[in-house]
């Protein structure tokens, strides 16, 4: 009997900083699309490649001129495929030089009375970046901090998180074990998956937990930002393993118990358990934009 030796690891993992912003800004508006990518460009985070459409995942070189053309055609309506018409639901972006990252910009939505996905729906938009922590140093770290500040001003987020994950934690997540690194707005319609080193609470969560309770949380720092959102930081260590998921276990559980609003996922509870969730202002209602299947990407 021959024993097969796998030369390459099943999961290629790196120390990663996961950044997620979930918000209600109208991504179907071309002006807002250009504003977002101008922000990436100004802060040194402009992507080098992109892919679009769930069926066309080939990475293509990106320039701001090419992106502007893409946005003017199909800037992020809800995904649906009706009568041989492709509808874009996300753009995946990649950067292969420092600061290295991959990410996506997409919508999760809650259907109201849609028919074949064409009718009205309410939804939140998501910007997610997964940055290789080891490529951050000096100016690259400044770029990251600037892009986070810029996204806070841009998005008026319902919720945002920033969390350092070690390579092992990324591997655990890839095996579908804790921690759950990915985060989408559809999960927020059920519960908060967990508490992260940095959480940015928007209006809906401030009302759920109570502003005074958030301000007085026994953690490293809580700050009300000029946009009205609350910045809660559990540890001063954001960009190294002292601030990774495992290192913050005790602090994270203490703050969750303090907030105590039955909003965080608990694996010990039944699958159909009803958690407390905010009343989101999902008022950004748009119908999909349609483009020809022959359009060039």
C-alpha positions as CSV (number, residue, x, y, z in Angstrom):
1,X,0.0,0.0,0.0
2,X,1.3,3.4,-1.0
3,X,1.0,6.3,1.4
4,X,0.3,9.6,-0.3
5,X,2.1,12.6,1.1
6,X,0.5,15.9,0.6
7,X,3.3,18.3,-0.2
8,X,1.3,21.5,0.1
9,X,-0.9,22.3,3.1
10,X,-4.6,22.1,2.5
11,X,-5.1,25.6,3.8
12,X,-2.7,28.4,2.9
13,X,-3.0,30.8,5.9
14,X,-1.4,34.0,6.9
15,X,-1.7,36.4,9.9
16,X,-4.6,38.5,8.8
17,X,-6.5,41.6,9.8
18,X,-10.1,41.3,9.0
19,X,-12.0,44.5,8.4
20,X,-15.7,44.6,7.8
21,X,-18.1,47.5,7.4
22,X,-21.8,46.9,7.0
23,X,-24.0,49.9,6.2
24,X,-26.9,51.3,4.2
25,X,-25.2,53.6,1.6
26,X,-26.7,53.4,-1.9
27,X,-24.1,51.4,-3.8
28,X,-26.2,51.4,-7.0
29,X,-25.3,55.1,-7.3
30,X,-22.3,55.6,-9.6
31,X,-21.2,58.7,-7.7
32,X,-20.9,56.7,-4.5
33,X,-19.0,54.0,-6.3
34,X,-16.4,56.5,-7.6
35,X,-16.2,58.1,-4.2
36,X,-15.4,54.8,-2.6
37,X,-12.6,53.9,-5.0
38,X,-11.2,57.4,-4.8
39,X,-10.9,56.7,-1.1
40,X,-8.9,53.6,-1.8
41,X,-6.7,55.5,-4.2
42,X,-6.0,58.4,-1.9
43,X,-5.0,56.2,1.0
44,X,-2.7,53.9,-1.0
45,X,-5.0,51.0,-0.9
46,X,-6.1,50.9,-4.5
47,X,-6.6,47.3,-5.8
48,X,-4.3,45.9,-8.5
49,X,-6.8,43.3,-9.8
50,X,-10.5,42.7,-9.6
51,X,-13.1,40.1,-10.6
52,X,-16.8,40.6,-11.1
53,X,-19.8,38.3,-11.5
54,X,-20.2,35.0,-9.8
55,X,-19.6,33.2,-13.1
56,X,-16.5,35.2,-14.2
57,X,-14.0,34.9,-11.4
58,X,-10.9,35.5,-13.5
59,X,-8.6,38.2,-12.0
60,X,-8.0,41.1,-14.3
61,X,-5.6,44.0,-14.0
62,X,-7.4,47.1,-12.8
63,X,-6.9,50.8,-13.4
64,X,-9.0,53.6,-12.2
65,X,-10.1,54.3,-15.8
66,X,-11.2,50.7,-16.3
67,X,-12.9,50.6,-12.9
68,X,-14.8,53.8,-13.8
69,X,-16.0,52.2,-17.0
70,X,-17.1,49.1,-15.0
71,X,-18.9,51.2,-12.3
72,X,-20.8,53.2,-15.0
73,X,-22.2,49.9,-16.5
74,X,-23.1,47.7,-13.5
75,X,-22.3,49.2,-10.2
76,X,-23.6,46.7,-7.6
77,X,-27.3,46.1,-7.9
78,X,-28.8,43.1,-6.3
79,X,-27.7,39.8,-7.9
80,X,-30.3,38.1,-10.1
81,X,-30.1,36.3,-13.4
82,X,-33.3,36.8,-15.4
83,X,-33.8,36.0,-19.1
84,X,-30.1,35.7,-19.9
85,X,-29.2,39.0,-18.2
86,X,-26.3,39.1,-15.8
87,X,-26.7,41.3,-12.7
88,X,-23.6,42.1,-10.6
89,X,-23.9,41.5,-6.9
90,X,-20.2,42.0,-5.9
91,X,-16.8,43.1,-7.0
92,X,-13.8,41.2,-5.6
93,X,-10.6,43.2,-5.3
94,X,-7.0,42.1,-4.8
95,X,-3.7,43.8,-4.1
96,X,-0.4,41.8,-4.5
97,X,2.0,44.4,-3.2
98,X,2.2,45.9,0.3
99,X,-0.2,46.3,1.9
100,X,-1.4,43.0,0.5
101,X,-5.1,42.2,0.7
102,X,-8.1,40.7,-0.9
103,X,-11.6,41.7,-0.3
104,X,-15.1,42.3,-1.7
105,X,-17.8,44.9,-1.9
106,X,-21.3,43.4,-2.0
107,X,-24.8,43.4,-0.8
108,X,-26.8,41.0,1.4
109,X,-30.5,41.6,1.2
110,X,-33.7,40.7,2.9
111,X,-36.5,40.0,0.4
112,X,-39.9,41.7,0.9
113,X,-42.3,40.8,-1.9
114,X,-39.8,40.0,-4.7
115,X,-40.8,37.9,-7.7
116,X,-37.9,36.0,-9.2
117,X,-35.6,38.5,-7.5
118,X,-36.8,41.4,-9.7
119,X,-39.0,43.2,-7.2
120,X,-38.1,45.6,-4.4
121,X,-35.9,44.4,-1.6
122,X,-34.2,46.0,1.4
123,X,-30.6,45.3,2.0
124,X,-27.3,46.3,3.7
125,X,-24.1,46.8,1.8
126,X,-20.8,45.3,2.9
127,X,-17.1,46.2,2.4
128,X,-14.8,43.5,3.6
129,X,-11.0,43.5,3.5
130,X,-8.6,40.8,4.6
131,X,-5.1,42.3,5.0
132,X,-1.9,40.3,5.3
133,X,-0.7,41.6,8.7
134,X,3.0,40.8,7.9
135,X,3.0,43.2,5.0
136,X,2.1,46.1,7.3
137,X,4.9,48.4,8.4
138,X,5.6,52.1,8.4
139,X,3.7,53.8,5.7
140,X,1.6,50.7,4.9
141,X,0.3,50.7,8.5
142,X,-0.5,54.4,8.2
143,X,-2.4,53.6,4.9
144,X,-4.5,51.0,6.7
145,X,-5.4,53.3,9.6
146,X,-6.3,56.0,7.1
147,X,-8.5,53.7,5.1
148,X,-10.3,52.6,8.3
149,X,-10.9,56.3,9.2
150,X,-12.0,57.0,5.6
151,X,-14.5,54.1,5.6
152,X,-16.0,55.2,8.9
153,X,-16.7,58.6,7.3
154,X,-17.9,57.1,4.0
155,X,-20.2,54.4,5.2
156,X,-22.1,55.7,8.3
157,X,-21.9,52.0,9.3
158,X,-24.6,50.1,11.1
159,X,-21.8,47.9,12.3
160,X,-18.0,47.4,11.7
161,X,-15.3,45.2,13.1
162,X,-11.5,45.0,13.0
163,X,-9.8,41.8,14.3
164,X,-6.3,40.4,14.0
165,X,-6.3,36.6,13.4
166,X,-3.2,34.5,13.7
167,X,-2.4,32.1,10.8
168,X,-3.6,29.2,13.0
169,X,-6.9,30.9,13.7
170,X,-7.3,31.5,10.0
171,X,-6.7,27.8,9.5
172,X,-9.2,26.9,12.1
173,X,-11.8,29.1,10.4
174,X,-11.0,27.4,7.1
175,X,-11.8,24.1,8.7
176,X,-15.3,25.6,9.7
177,X,-14.3,25.8,13.3
178,X,-14.1,28.9,15.6
179,X,-13.3,31.7,15.1
180,X,-15.7,32.6,12.4
181,X,-13.6,35.0,10.4
182,X,-16.2,35.9,7.7
183,X,-19.1,38.1,8.5
184,X,-22.0,39.1,6.4
185,X,-25.0,41.4,7.0
186,X,-27.4,38.4,6.6
187,X,-26.0,37.1,9.9
188,X,-26.8,40.4,11.6
189,X,-30.5,39.8,10.8
190,X,-30.2,36.9,13.3
191,X,-27.6,37.8,15.8
192,X,-24.1,39.2,16.3
193,X,-21.7,36.3,15.7
194,X,-19.3,37.5,18.4
195,X,-17.5,40.5,19.8
196,X,-14.3,41.7,18.1
197,X,-11.2,43.6,19.3
198,X,-12.6,46.7,17.7
199,X,-16.3,47.1,17.1
200,X,-17.9,50.2,15.6
201,X,-21.5,50.5,16.7
202,X,-24.0,52.4,14.6
203,X,-27.3,54.0,15.6
204,X,-29.2,50.7,15.7
205,X,-26.8,49.0,18.1
206,X,-26.4,52.1,20.2
207,X,-30.1,52.0,20.8
208,X,-30.1,48.3,21.4
209,X,-27.3,48.3,24.1
210,X,-27.7,51.9,25.3
211,X,-25.2,54.7,24.8
212,X,-24.2,55.1,28.4
213,X,-23.6,51.3,28.8
214,X,-21.4,51.3,25.8
215,X,-19.5,54.4,27.0
216,X,-18.9,52.8,30.4
217,X,-17.8,49.4,29.1
218,X,-14.8,48.1,31.1
219,X,-12.4,47.8,28.2
220,X,-9.3,49.5,26.8
221,X,-11.1,52.4,25.0
222,X,-14.6,53.6,24.1
223,X,-14.9,56.7,22.0
224,X,-17.8,58.5,20.3
225,X,-16.7,59.5,16.8
226,X,-17.8,62.7,15.0
227,X,-20.2,60.7,12.8
228,X,-22.1,59.6,15.9
229,X,-20.9,55.9,15.9
230,X,-19.2,54.4,18.9
231,X,-15.7,52.9,18.7
232,X,-15.2,50.1,21.3
233,X,-11.7,48.7,21.5
234,X,-11.0,45.7,23.8
235,X,-7.1,45.8,23.7
236,X,-4.4,48.3,22.6
237,X,-2.9,45.5,20.5
238,X,-4.6,45.7,17.1
239,X,-1.9,44.6,14.6
240,X,-0.1,41.8,16.4
241,X,-0.8,38.4,18.1
242,X,-1.3,40.0,21.5
243,X,-4.6,41.3,20.1
244,X,-5.6,38.1,18.2
245,X,-8.8,36.2,18.7
246,X,-7.6,33.6,21.2
247,X,-5.6,36.2,23.4
248,X,-8.8,38.2,23.9
249,X,-11.1,35.3,25.0
250,X,-11.5,36.4,28.6
251,X,-11.9,40.1,27.8
252,X,-14.3,39.3,25.0
253,X,-16.5,37.2,27.3
254,X,-16.4,39.7,30.1
255,X,-17.6,42.6,27.8
256,X,-20.4,40.4,26.3
257,X,-21.6,39.6,29.7
258,X,-21.5,43.3,30.6
259,X,-23.5,44.3,27.5
260,X,-25.9,41.5,28.4
261,X,-28.5,42.1,25.8
262,X,-29.0,38.6,24.4
263,X,-27.6,39.7,21.0
264,X,-24.5,37.5,20.6
265,X,-24.6,34.0,19.1
266,X,-24.5,31.2,21.8
267,X,-23.8,27.7,20.5
268,X,-25.5,26.2,23.5
269,X,-28.9,27.7,22.6
270,X,-31.3,26.0,20.1
271,X,-30.8,26.7,16.4
272,X,-34.1,28.5,16.1
273,X,-33.5,30.7,19.2
274,X,-34.7,34.3,18.8
275,X,-32.0,36.8,19.7
276,X,-32.4,40.5,20.3
277,X,-31.5,42.3,17.1
278,X,-31.7,46.0,16.3
279,X,-34.4,47.5,14.1
280,X,-32.2,48.4,11.1
281,X,-33.1,51.3,8.9
282,X,-33.0,49.3,5.7
283,X,-34.6,52.0,3.6
284,X,-32.3,51.8,0.6
285,X,-34.7,50.1,-1.8
286,X,-33.7,49.8,-5.5
287,X,-34.6,47.6,-8.4
288,X,-31.8,45.7,-10.2
289,X,-29.9,47.3,-13.0
290,X,-29.7,45.1,-16.1
291,X,-26.9,44.7,-18.6
292,X,-26.3,42.6,-21.7
293,X,-24.7,39.2,-21.2
294,X,-22.3,40.2,-23.9
295,X,-20.9,43.1,-21.9
296,X,-17.1,43.0,-21.6
297,X,-15.4,42.7,-18.2
